[in-house]
């Protein structure tokens, strides 16, 4: 592993200062979160350094083939336990607040929901067929900076979103926000899908 420091969260405050963007640390949701299309919100969260080091760590990590989305993309499920723990801590500390701010949901109830992460690798020629998630809320982060294509498409709103590296996007997972990911044209796409599901 080339960059073990990105998983070292023993001093989480120091880790956040180094690997999170200043915008999310401020919690100034009106200033740094954007509604890019109806009920699809964008938050700048991970620094370029974190994203680039994570992608380099994944270079030689094997994935498990997934055929449920129309292509044999891969889920990377052999990451250190600290990766999931980091994402969970960030969700509790920051994302819950952003969700509450924009949707005025019961924050305590959302803290009790199950949260599941899937780190997925897409390669050239793969996509994600238009679908609904079974989650209450879905989140998406693109970690790489070099892949081309892979835009999110929300057909109900005729809206195509070109994800920015390290920015988190959250949106309803059921009924209203059927979405897909356009064909990867070049490079390797590393993306995180996070789902809030019922207890």
FENZI-V189795 format. One record per helix or strand of 2 or more residues. SS is the DSSP state (~ for helix, > for strand). FROM is the first residue (numbers start at 1). TO is the last residue. If there is no record, write none. Layout:
ss=SS from=FROM to=TO
ss=SS from=FROM to=TO
This chain:
ss=~ from=4 to=7
ss=~ from=12 to=19
ss=~ from=22 to=26
ss=~ from=29 to=32
ss=> from=33 to=37
ss=> from=40 to=44
ss=~ from=48 to=57
ss=> from=64 to=66
ss=> from=73 to=75
ss=~ from=81 to=103
ss=~ from=107 to=111
ss=> from=114 to=123
ss=> from=128 to=131
ss=> from=137 to=142
ss=> from=148 to=149
ss=> from=152 to=154
ss=~ from=155 to=157
ss=> from=159 to=161
ss=> from=167 to=172
ss=> from=179 to=181
ss=> from=184 to=186
ss=> from=188 to=197
